[in-house]
Amino acid sequence: MALLISPDDRHHGVLNVSQSILDSSALFTSINMRLENVDITTGETLNQSDFKEVFGQGATGKGIEIRYDDKGQKYLWLFAKETGRYDDNIGTDKFRYTGEDPQGPGVENPGQEDQELKRGNAALREALNTPVPIFLFYQPAGRDGWEYRGMVNVVSFEYKPRNGRYIYEFTLEPIKNKSETPLDIDGQEHTPDIHQPPQTSISVSRIIRNTQLTKEIKEKYDYNCQICGETRRGNNGDPYAEAHHVQPLGKPHNGPDEESNILVLCPNHHADFDYGRAKIDTQTYEVEHADRSEIDGTELSIAPGHDLEGKYIRYHNAGIAQF
């Protein structure tokens, strides 16, 4: 069965087949394909039919394709165009790559709505901490086919405003030497006669937080949690609360250490925000919780003079919250 597929903008593909055919497992079933056997050279141009021949799987037309080989090894295809609204800046060093637009039921204007941490965007974010093979394909203006630009790593990401909405922008870095990130990275196969390298001591850097700032904001709330209003006590009986940075400090989030980015929370609700189990409505400041119905609808307590920035809350809701 011949399928005519023409990748277009990243929120969807322009497919000359019905959605029922796309949902068929036959389209995505690999044919005796393992990643370590993929034969593709940087600079090679692939047409739609070539993907099935090289990878054993066809492309759907999405900008970020999530794939698995016969061993269950996950990998990604990224497609970028020289022209279009995504404004990708593809280069030989680190470059930016815009995430995919929302898709599915309820999405009316994909190019105008805030991007979400779902599907391809979620896969790229996960690749930051758990690397997977990522193949980058590029289409220059006025040319057919997709030029293979090599494999890349995810270095960082931001959830940032652009043209009246929020988008995910990933920083990617080409892998200069293919051996730096082997295609088979699931850790299940090892050469038994290769000894592990010796351990050595290293120095690490850590973020220096403004402890005076967090002390002052805790005092502003009398060490009461902004969610539940409770105050915990330490061993000596002194009140205890924790400062939570809504947009986390350090890479890859790079949130600021300032009062407008800080919540005062008890340890339990601090953990809930860290693990993405709670979020805040930027209009009503009502709390939503993934697991605790008694928390849903609770209004966040905000002390006079504490100006929470909505952009940090939006970052948490889209980039940290898991529901």
N, C-alpha and C positions, 0 to 999 in steps of 0.2 A: 504493500500500500504506500503510495507516494504521498508525502505530506509537504505542502508548501507553507513554509514558516518564514516570516520576515520580521526579525527583531526590530522594535521601534523604541519609543520612549520607555523609561524604566518602570513605570507603574503597570504596564501590561505589554503583551506582544500583540501584533496584528497578525492573527492566525487565520488561514483559510481552511480551518477545520472547526467542527463543533466542539463545545466545551466537553461534551460527553466523550468525544474521542480523546481529548487531552487528559481526561481523568482515567483513561484506560491504562492499566499497568503495562500493557504491551508497548506503549510508546517509550517508557522509561526503563524497560528491562534490559540489562546489559547482556552482551553476548560473549561469554568467556573472557571478560575484560578485567584485568587487574592494573592498578595504577602503575606498578613498577614496569609493566609491559607497554605503557603508552609511548609511542614514538612520535614526537613533535619537536620542531626546531624553532627557536626564536626567529621571528621574521616571516615565518610561513603563514600564508593566508588560507583560511578555511571558509568554504561556503557551507550552507546549511547541511547539505548531504554529507559533507566531510566529517562533521562532528560524530555521526553515527559510526563512520568508518574508523576514526581515530580512537574514540572513547567507548564505542559500543553503545552510546546513548545519544538520542536526538536532543536538540535545544528547543525550548518552548517559546523563546522570544523575550523572556524577562531579563532585566539588567543584572540580576544576581541569581544564579542558578545553584541550587543545593543538590549535590549528587552523591551517590555511593557506588563503590565498585563491588565486584563479586564477593570480596571478603568482608564487606560491610564498612570499608574505609570511607569516611566522609571526605568530600572535597568540594571546592567551589569554582564556578566560572564567574568571572566579572566581565561585563561588556561596557565599554565606554566609547562615546562618539566625539569627534572633533566639533561637531555642531549639535545644537539642541539646548534645552533649558537647564541641563544639569550642571553646566559650568565646571566639568572635571578638568583638572590641570595635570595632564599626564606628562611625566618627565622621566629622566633617567635616574634622578635621585628621589628623595621623598616627595610625594605629591598627594593632593587631596582628591577624594572620591566621594561624591554625594550619594547618600542612601536612596533607597527606592521609595516611591510615593505610596500612600495607602491604597488598598485595593479591596475588592469584595463588596458584599451587600452594604448599602448605606453610604457608600462613597460616591459623591456626586461630582466633585471637582478635584481629582487627584493632585493636580499641579498647584492647587491653592490651599489644600488642607495640610495641617501639621503631619509630618511623618511620624510613624509609630515604630516601636521596638518589636517588630514582628518579622517573621519570615526571613528574607535576606538580610535585613538590618540586624536582626537578632543573631544570625549566623556569623556576621562579620564581627559583632561585638564579642561573641563567645570565642572567636578565633584570636582575640587579643590575649586571652589568658590560656586558651587551649588551642595552640596552633594546628591548622589543617592545611593541606596543599591548596593553594589558591592560584588559578590560572587566569591571567589577564589578557583580554582580547580588545583590540582597538580598531575603530573604523574611521579612517581619514575622510575628510569632506570629499564628496563626489566620487567615492570609490565603493565598489561592491565587496562583500566578503569581510572577514574579520582577521586582522593581523595579530598573530600571537606575539605578545610583548614579553613573555616570560612569567615566572612565578613571583609572587609578592607576599610580604608579611604585613599584618596590621600592627601599626606602631601606637596609635592613639585614636580617640574619637571625641567629637564635641556634639552637643545638642544645642544649636545656635539659631538665632533669628536670621531670616533672609527673605526679603521681599514680602513682608507681612505675614509670614508663617515661620514655624520651626522645622529645621531639617537636621538630619544626621550628616556630619561631615567626618569621614574617616581619613586618617593619614596613613598612607601605604608606602612601603619601601621595597623596591625591587631586590630580589635575591641575586646577588652578583655571581655567586658560585652555587651551582645546583646542589652540590654535596652538603651545603650548609643546612638545608632542610630537605631530607630525603622524602621521596614520595610515599614510602611506607613508614608511617610514623606512629603506628598504633602500639608500639612497644611490645608486641607479642612474639616477635622473632628476633633472636640475637645469635651472633656467632659465638659459640661456647668457649673458643680458645682465646678470645680477646679479653684481656684483664681490664678491670675498671681503673681509671686514672687515680693517682693518689689525691687525698684531700689536702687542702691548704687553707690558711686563714685569709680572710678578706675583710676589707672595711666597707661599710655601707653608710649611705646617707639617710637621714630621716628629716621629716618636716618639722620645723620649729614652730610650735603653736604659740599664740599670744595668750598665755595663761592669765594675765591680768584682765584681758577682755572677757574671757569665759567666766572668771570669778565675778566680774561686775554684772554680767547678764544673769548669772545664777542668783545673785543677790536681788536683782530687779524682780525676780519671781519668788523670792524667799525660798528658793530651792524646791519649789513645787513644780511638778510635771505639767507641761502645757496641755497634755492630753487628758490625764486622769485627775490632776490636781493633788496627787499624793506626794508626801515628802518621805524619803527614806532616811535612815540613820546609819552612821558608821559605827565602828567598834567603840568609839569614845562618846557616842551619843550625839555628835554633831550632825546637822542636816547634810544630806548627800543628794546630788543630782548630777546629770551628765550633759555635756554640751554636744549637740549633734550638728554637724555641718550638712545642710540640706543638699548642696552640691559638693560632694566630697573633695577634700584637699588632695593634692598630688595627682600624678598621672594615673589613669588617663583623663580624669574628670577636671582637674585643675580649678577647683572651686576656690573662692577667696576666703581668707580668715578674717571675716568682718561680721559685725552684729547682724546685718541684714541677711546673712546666710546661716544663722545659728538658731537652733531650737533648744530649749531646756527640757530634758526628758528624764524620766525614771529609767533604770536599767532595762526593764522589760520593753518599754516602748521605744527606747533607743535601739534595741536589737531588732524590733519590728521594722523600723525605718531602714536600718542597715541592710536587712535581708529583703527589703522590698515588699513587705507585707502590709504596709500602710502608706497612704498618700493623702494629699490635702487638696480640696477644691479651691482654686485660686480666686473664685468670686465670693464664695460664702464662707471660706475657711472651715468648712466641715471636714471631718476626718472620715476617710473610707478605710476599712480594714478587710483584708482577704479572708480572715478566719474568725474574727471576734465580732459577732453581730451586736454585742453590747457597746462596741466602740463606734460603729457606723452612725453617722449623723451627729456625733459629738463635735461641738464647736471648739476650735482651737482657742485656748486662752492667750490673749495678746496684751501685754502690759503697755501702758502709755509710753510713748517714745520708742517703742521697739518696732521699727519699720522693716518688716520682712519683704524682701524683693520677690515679686511674682515670678521673675525669670528663673530663680533658683528652684522654686517650687515646681515650675513646669519642667525643669530639667530632671528633677527627682521623679516626677510622675511618669515622664516618658522614657527616661534612661535608667532608672533604678527600680521602680515599682514593677512587680512581676505579675500584675493582674490588671 
